[in-house]
């Protein structure tokens, strides 16, 4: 009789991470696995199916693990529930063959292939030798992606035409950054050491040639085939994606109504703040347009990067010890400028597992050199501190108490984005928004997230615009109406609005998680406050909440309420 002890759920989850890294070197690089730096994943249908088989095998191992003594402890139970929910949601997307039509302006295999170079180590000649090998792997990765899209065409699984057109524009920019014939990969490789110059230049040229080949195929073969395909996904596909991004089966009609209730609430507050800035303004966005010209600005790309760094450093100093207790390695976060040729929205990248690469925020400049402050402050509370950075870096910090899966791989978008939106609100509650400019900018950002719920659900489900809407009541949503509505109720420029709507068509169900996740975080905090009464300690609650690791919205409110 064997004395070998069967693994518990956390051990199953961490074994899955180990095996996943072998399939997906992109994930490995984000985790800080050195051996991943020279490789790229198999993006072909066979590669997608191999990863799905790993998920199925892991779920079978999880069944056994949950029957073991000790599997019912809180820490094992949370990990097991997350692992089962995440893998089940991912398999549902895979089995619907969504990977055969993954085209858009962000989060496609091609974007992952390019973006991973921005966080690949570049400190030594050895690092750059690995980068040269990774550059040489770009053609196979993009060929596998093209193979997947080709199979999608055969099966009449079409991407939406509008994101397809945007994607082709992005590929064109990656291939030729400034009209000189120098592509993004050549530009990236130019920072490498002289000793590897010939090797890096050759490998970068090979990578760029693969981008051109994919661009030409997308333009000449893919685009004509998908012409006339719907830009929206419908209720069934939307529900599947919504589960994937939110970790729960949402009542989509209730969520749509909630988006409208937040729209009306925020509009009242915005009008009050706008009156302080531009008395008599017809709309809050007229006041924000006034700020674009006459409000406080940061001039220069280097200057705005440094300004954002100072903003985050000050937030760390003010919040640590008062509303959070931060480990020294969590206190460090870097401000970066995003590479051109991507989506317009800022983003965050979590630290590597050993913190040798700190967490970082990324600002796409979209060619601008002048940046209004009202549009930056609450956004960097969202992306940096106390938003994404404090949550995701804290997960990495406590990974040994959780599992690698909970800390770094099994994240749920609505939890993460909900915390970041909660963080914006928290900074407002704590008085960190210094004046009407910053507060109107915060409310405008909140309104954008409410509008996302409305238009993302509305256009994909083709719902009716309610009678109390100030915008086209009684009509049914289309992408064109969604863009018009979003542009009329946002301070963002036209190219940002265009990018946002393309994003919603590309990844349906993701954009609603900001507001719905924030609602879950606020409800969990309120329930905990009621349980504890006057003894409620917000700092202790924050740190306990941030140390739980990933949770889907199915579990988030319950777990937060018990802290």
C-alpha positions, 0 to 999 in steps of 0.5 A: 500500500502506497504512503504517497500523500495525494496533493491538496488543491493548492498543490494542484493549482501550483502544479498547473502553473508549472505546466502552464509555463512550459506551454506559455512562455509569455506567462513565464516571463510575466512570472519572472521565469528566466528560461521563458525569455527566449521562447514564444507560445504555440498559438496554432489550433494544436497549441490551443488544444494542448493547453485545453487538455492541461486544463481538463487534466487539472480539473480531474486532479482537483476532483481528487484533491478536494476529497483529501483530508484538509481540503475543506480549510478556508485557504484550500477551499478558496483556491479550489473554487477559484481554480475550478471556476477559472478553468471551467470558464476558460474551457467554455471559451475554448470549446466555443472556438473563440480562439479561432477568431481572436482579432482586435486592437488588444489582447490577441496572440499577436499583441501578446507576442509583441508586448512581452518584449517590453518586460523581458529582461535586458540587463546583460548580454545573456538577456539580449541573447535570449531576446535574439532567440525570442525574436527568431521565434516571432515568425512561428508564433505569428504563423500559428496564430494565422493558422488558427484564424484560417481554421476559423475562416473554414468554420465560418467563425468570423471576427468582427470587421471593425476590429479587423480593420483596426488590427491591420492598421496596428500591424502596419504601424508595427512594421514601419514605425515612422515611414522609414522602413524601421519596424517596432522590433528593430527599434526595440533591438537597437538598445541591445549590446554592440557585441550582438548587433548583427544577430539582433538586427537580423532577428528583428528584421525576421520578426518584422517580415513576419508582421508584414506577412500577417498584415498582408494576409489579414488585408488580402484574405481575411478582410474580404472573407469577414466582410458583412459579418456582425460586429456584435456577438449576441446574448449567448456569446456575450454570456460566455465571455461575461462569465470569463471576465467576471467570474459569475453568471450575471443577470445582464438585464439587471447589470444594464439597468445598474449602468443607467442608474449610475449614469444618472447619479454621476451626471448630477454630481458632475454638473455640480463640479462643472459649475465650480469650473465654468459657471453656466456650462451647458454640460460637464463636458463643456467644462472639461473642454475648458480645462483642456485649454485652460486647466493645469497641464504637464508639458512633455513626455519625459515630464509626464512620466516623472510627474506620474512617478512622483504622484505614485510615490507620494500616494505610497508615503501618505497611505502606508501606515494609515490605510495600508501596511505595505511591505518594502518591496510592494512600495516600489512601482515604476512609471513607464511610457507605453510603446506606440501602436497599441490601444489608447488606454493606460495599463499596469503590469504586475511585478515578477515573482521575485520582485526583480522586475517591479510593478509598472504603469504604462501611459500611451501618449497617442502622439501627444506631448501635452497632458491635462492633469484632470485626466491623470490623477484618478487614472493613476490612483487606478493604475498605480497606488492604491489601485492595481499596484497595491492589489497585484503586488500584494498578491505576489508578496503573499503568494507563499501563503496562498498559491502561485495560481491565486497570486499570479495566474488565476486573476479575474478581471472584474475583481482586479478592475473593481478594486482599482475603481474602488481605489479611485473612490477611496482616494476621493473619500480620503480627500486626495482629490485636491480641487474641482478639476481633479474631482471632475476628472475623477467623476468623468472617469467614473462616468466612463465606466458606467457608460461602458456597462451601458454600451457594452451590454446594450450594443452586443445584446441590441437592447433598447435605450430606456425612455428616461435616457437623454440620448435617443430614447426608444432606439436600439443600440448599435456600435455606431450609436454606442460610439456617439453616446460614449463620445458625447458623455466623455472628455476623451478625444475622438481617437480614444473613443474609437479605440474604446469602442473597438476594444468592446467589440474585441473583448465583450464582457470585460469592460462591464467588470469595472463598475460591477466589480466596484459594486462588489467591493463596496458591498463587501466593505459595507457588510464587514463594517456592519458586522464589526460596528465601531470596531471596524478597522479599515486598514486591517480590512484593506490588508486582509482583502488584498491578501486573499488572492484572486476571487470571482464575483461569485465569491468576492462579496461573501469573502469580503463580508467575513473579514 
